Amino acid sequence: MFDTESFVEECRRALDESTPRSAMHDVMERAVSESAPLAEAMRPERAGLTMLHHADDLTVLHVVWAPGMSIYPHDHRMWAVIGIYAGQEDNAFYRRSAPGAATLVESGGKQVAAGDVLVLGDDTIHAVTNPLDRLTAAIHVYAGDFVNQPRSQWGPGERVERPYDPEQTTRQFADANTAWIGTTR
């Protein structure tokens, strides 16, 4: 069975390694290699963000995407490791259109499916879509204080940089749940 406290302790030890991103990748890879214990422990039933651990140097979230849900481009301003244990995330990557510019241009993408691990750099800007007709569930580990770190988002609407709005994100997850639940009745 997946144990959140043990997982967080492994993540803390990974931060102290000489190559913490690689060590964190290995921790996550072990966690998502067998999805059943993780799914049993997390029990994803609806889209949302659940804080599993929060500290100045480490944040661990359980993230569940509703079927067909998309979230606008955003940054984290810290490196992150994402492990998918159910479903699939389609990540679209962006870069600023010019140094210091507030607008973006696309710069590739990556599909991340159950059992896969994705490492994001501290300057990554990405948007996420769940292309499936079922929930996608993941563990996201951030090398810092994800809650209080000033960040940016490019949406909803026009893709112009603005301060990250956690209330907007909460609304997007709520709206995605409403849309999904409305189609399953």
Secondary structure, DSSP 8 states (H G I E B T S, - for coil): ---HHHHHHHHHHHHTSSSHHHHHHHHHHHHHSSHHHHHHHH---SSEEEEEEE-SS-EEEEEEE-TT-EEEEEE-SS-EEEEEEESEEEEEEEEESSTT-SBEEEEEEEEEETT-EEEE-TT-EEEEE--SSS-EEEEEEESS-TTTS--EE--SSS-B-EE--HHHHHHHHHHHHHHHHHHH-
